[in-house]
């Protein structure tokens, strides 16, 4: 709709006037009664801006013209219709009849008459708002026009010098200047000059113009810079385009996610599942995992690209990574070190936003807060577990995979933040260890360095920039990210300083790209979407952007993520084939070394060697079941007597042998045997059975060492398995109770049924006594030193202790020869006598020395006497059947040893049954468990299976695997191209 605006020019109106001037190339000129805007195109009419004085002159002169041009609301020229013409002139009349014009007319003296005419006209004027929608009747419009003509004839302008004559005080310059200021504020500097006499002379016969805009707009150019307005408009449009672009991407990603979900649900319902090939980024991540295991220190072969995220502590490094991942997956802290070990995050696209660890099958749903909290807790626990005691950081990496719609495919490594000072809670050398770790990852010539700098802090406090400049002085693989730009703008706003940072002129380092991001509002509980909305809002209204400090391509996490991903894949394509060739050459060298060093050996790595050793051990445990019952019983019998012979001689036989008669002897033996069987003997037998079982298994393992094909490489592993199984193996608890019953009943039986049993008991006693006597004599020989023959033939000599011990032995033997039935204890007076005799001979010893010598001398005397008794009773079975009446022969010792021998035989048989029926199978099961545990414990297995052959085979296996994975990845990469 075309309009003609009257009155003073306002700011709003002037804007469209200037727009029309620019659009149609208008030229403006002024006369005393009107302002004329002429077009360069001769086919178009002119636009008249008419003053109040020349209004009717313009009307009568141009009333009958076929068309007139006016301005629309957007500055377009248009021809008004007849009805619009009427409405427009009505609005002009209304503007003329405003109170301010009446006041000016009344000042000349005609105010009363004009007021009456105006009231009459007002009563005849229709409602303007009503006329917008309806056209008034022609009769009414005729009356209206008559009234307008009558009122206009009475309107005159004030005379020259009216204001000066009526307000003489205004001549004061200060007063005039004050009124000027007031007038400029209220009229936008339209006619302030008329307040002075000089201005009145200069602007003679000038009145406010009627037109489209402020008064004088046609003659005075706009103060606003059109270039700046255009720049702001373009910037705003670019932000809006970027926002629409991102929203479109989000919409497409959401549609893709929904389609993938529908596909998966359809497959689940139909029971058929398509074979999904591994994605490129997952294949690449597998290669990096293998390289990390092959060379965890990044010193030799690992030159494949990865994005290394470095920065000072609390610089927002982890927050940037979370914005790229689009989930709060890392532990949160307030000013404390949270990243204590490298975290390798593999990003890939997927229908669901999930995360998982490489060594775990559990998936965390990143859209659920409970799963996010569990994931952060798991990351924190893994970090603490990787840190050794007494340390603060760890070199061990935590591998994680994150999938989701819209994620950029790449591999990032989050490293601990660089610190300036070690606190009291940190381990020594923590600062240097962190720097060494960061340098080790950045030394990779193909690693992309994502340098994070806190924008809210002074640039002089940065540590990471110096380190990055040392590792990448040319900046060919560095991307600089300035975080917390919102804080920098609000607190430290210095556009020139921020601009110099983002142009690479402030820091000593260089970079391929510079980005500014906002990673939060200071609230740890904000979601990623809330942070993204905050970042988008900030950059849209940022002074840095409007002032031209920030470019649209430098703003936002999304732009930064796209740039990093693009650089990552560019470097992958440029370097991956070189790495594959390098590993192919390494493989050839290792294979040649193996052929020259171990020409007749198979290439078995540690896992294969372990499986072979595991099979051998299980075969040997099976061979344990091939032992005959006789072999088991002999082994138990010998072991049991070995463990219990000392107690038997010292606690049972020796005290009983010192009794006065056979009745007392038998009573003493019964009591002591009963006590032994009730308490100690069953437990001791179970221990003997346990030891014998493992000893026999060890003998089988040792026997294999004599084989020509024996490989010493497995010996350490087998011994470790035997030791671990012994520690885990526990005998059946019910076995002890059953043995107790059997042993008590056996030891109570004192009957020897036939001559064969008697002879067997005699032989058992003779053998055991002889063995015991030999042990005692050997001990005595060690105490007294070499004899005369040995001294002369073997050039040995006695020490002073040997001589003292020999002298004491001689004195004690004299004492025993004088009293054949002497007790086992040495009386005090006898001890004194022996000591004095030794002193007389020049030998000075203590009482304890004499008692220690007496112990061995008496045992030797007692065992010799028992051996003689055994010889006398060899043919005493006949007298035993008669009860030894009137024979003078005492053979109770033989009966005691028969009872003991019988108990050992029955116990050995019981233990053999327990082993064959239960314990051998239990041991086999335990050994399998031990082997399974060792198979899972890589660190222990590496210590048990070690050597040049194993190390070379392990390296050869890893290089082959890496080369195969690299070639597979290269094939997939070429297909994608």
C-alpha positions, 0 to 999 in steps of 0.5 A: 500500500502506498503512503505519504507520510507527513510531519517531521522525518523520523529515523524509521522513515529516513531508513526507507527514503535512503533505501529508495535513493540507493535502489532507484538511483535518485537525485535530490534537490530542494526549492523554497516550497518543496524537495524533489527526488529525481530518478535517473530513468526518464520513464519514471516520474519524480517523487516530491517531498512538499513543505507545508507552505507549498502544499496547495501549490503542489496540489493544484499544479499536479491535481490532474496528473494521470499518475504520481509516484510514492514510496511503499513500506520497503522503499519501492516506487508505486503509482497510487490509485484514486481511492488510495489518493483520497485516503493519503490526502486525508492523512495529510490533512490530519497531520496538518491539523496536529496541535503543534501547527495550531500553536504556531498559527495562534502565535500570529493571532489567528488561533481562535478562528483556526480552532473553531474551523478545526473543530468543525472539520474534526466533526466531519472527518471519518475514523481513519482506522475504519477507512483502512478497510472500507472506502467512504462515500463520495458525498462525504469526501466532497464535504471533507475537501471543502472543509480542508480548503476553508481551513487551509486559507486561514493558515499563515506562517510566522513572521520573520524574527518572531522568536527573537522578538517575543523571546529576547532573553534567548540572545544569551549564548548559553541559553541558546546553546542549551535550547539547541541541545534540547531541540536536537535530542527531541527532533534528531537535529532536524531544525536546531539552527532556527533558534539563533538569529544567525540561523534564522538568517541562513535558513530564511523561509525554511519550515519542516518538510513533509516527506518520507523520513526525518526532516532534512533527510533528503539533504543530509546523508545518513551517519551510519556506515553502509559498509558496516551495516552490510558486513553485520548483515552478511555475518548474521546471514552466515551464522543463520546459514551455518545453523540451518546447515547443522540443523539439516545435518542433525535431521538427516542423522536422526533419519539415518539413525531411525532407518538403521534401527528399523533395519535391525528390528526387521532383521531380528523379527525375520531371524536373518542378519546381514553380515556387516563388514568392519568399518574403516576406523575400527580396522584402523583402531585394531592396527593401533592396538596391535602396534601399542602392544608391539611397541608401547613406548612409541620408539620404533615402528609406530608412526601411524597417525592419531590425534594426540590431545595435549594441553595444560591442566584444567585447560578444557582438554577433556571437555573438548574431547567430550564435545567431539564424542558428544557425551560426558564420558570422562571423570570430572574434578574440580581443579584436580588431576583427573586424567592419570593415563592415556585414553585412546578413544576410537570414534566411528559412526553407528545407529546407537550412541554407545561406548565400550572398552576393548577388553570388555563386551559391556556396552554403555548407552550414552543417552542414559545418565545412569550408563554415563555415570557407570562409564565415568566410574569405570574409566576412573577405576581403570586409571587408578588400577593402571597407576603403580604404587607410589606413582601418580600417572601411568603409561598404560593406555585405556582403549575405548570405542565410541559409536554414534550418529554423526561422529567423525571417524578418527582415533584420539588419545587424551593425555594427562594435562601438563603441570607447572608444580608438583603438589604434596600428594603427587609422586616425585618426578610427576611433572617430568613423567607427564612431559616425557609421556606427552613428548613420546606421543607427539614425537610420532612424525605423523601424529596430529597434535590437537593443542588446547589453550585456555582462553580465559588465562594469560597467554604467558602462563601457557606451558603446552605451546612451548612443548608443541613448538619443539615437537612440531616447529613448522606446524604442519600437523598441529591444530590450535584450539582456544577454549573458554572464549566466552570467559575471555570475551566477558572478562579479558576482552581484548579483540586485538590480543585474541585476534593475534592468537587465532592468527598465530602471531602471539604464541611461538608455535605454528599451526595448520588451523586455529579454532575458538570453542566454548565447552561449557558454562561452568556447570558440570551437570550440563548435558552436551546438547545444553553446551552446544546450544550455549556455544551456538548462542554465544557465537551468534551474539559474540562481539568477537564475531561482529568485530571481525575477530572470529571467522565463521570457519574458526568458530565452534566445536563442529567446525574444529571436529570436521577439520581434525577428521579431515586432516586425520584421514589425509595423513592416514592415506599418505602414510599407511602404505609406507608403514605397511612396507616398513613392517614387510621389511621387518618381517623379512629380517625376522624370518631370516634371523629365525632360520639362521638361529633356530634352523630345526625349531618350529616358530612357536610363540608364547601362546603356542608354547604354553598350549604345548606345555599344558598338554604335556602336564595333563598327560603327566597327571594322567600317568599318575593314575597308572601307578600300581597299588603296591607302588602307592602303598610302598610310597605311603609306608616309607613316607609315613614312617619317615615322618613318624619314626622320631616321635615313635622312638622318642615319645613311645618306645624309649619311655616304655623300654625304661620300665621295670617289667613287661606289664608296665611296658605294655601299659605304657605302650597302650596309653601312648599309642592311644594318645597318638592315634586320637590326636596326632597320627590321623592328621600326620597321615593326611599330610603324608598322603598329600606330600606323597601324592605331589611327590609322585607327580613331581617324580613323573615330571622329573622323569621326563627330563631324562628324555632326549626330546626334553625341552628345558624351556618348559621346566620353569612353567611345570614347576610353577604349576606343581607349586601352585597346585600344591597350594590350592589342593586340600585333602578331603576333611572326612579322611582324617576321621576315617583314618582315626577309627582304623588306626585306633582299632589296629594299634589295640590289637597285640596278637601275632597270629603266625611265625611269618608275621613274627619274622616280619616284625623282627625284620621291621624292628631290626631294619628300623633300629639299624637305620636309627642307630646309623643316623645316631652314629653319624651325628656322633661322628660329626660331633667328635670329628675324624678318627685317627685313621681318617686323620692320617689318610685324609689329612683331616684334624680335630678342632678343640670342640671335637676334642672336648666332645670326644673327652665327654663321650668317653666319660659318659660311656664309662658311666653307662658301662658301669650301669647297663640299665641307666635311665635316659636322664642324667642325674645332677650328681652324675653330671657333676662327677663327669664335669670334674673328671673332665676338668681333671683331664684339662677339659673345661666344658659346661653342663649343657655341653655335657647334656647334649653329648649325653643325648646322643651317647645314650641313644646310641647305647639304647639302640645298640641294646635294642638291636641285641634284643631283636637278635635274641627274639628272632626265634622267640615266637614259640615262647611268645605263644607260651606267654614267655613263662619261665623262659627269661626272654622278654620280646615285648619290643617285637610285639610293639613293632608288629603293632606299628607295622600293621598300623602303617600297612593299613594306613597306607592302604587307606591312603592309597584308596583315597588317592585313587578314588578322590584325590588324584581327580581333585588334583587333576581338576586343580592343575587344569584351573591353575593352567587356565589362570596362567593362560590369562595372566600374561605377565606371569606367563611371560616370566615363566616362558622366556628366552631368546627363542620365545622373544624372537617368535613373539616379535615375528608373530606381532609383526606378521599380524600388524602387516596383515591388518595393515594390508587389510585396511589398505584394501578397504581404504582403496575400495572406499576411494 
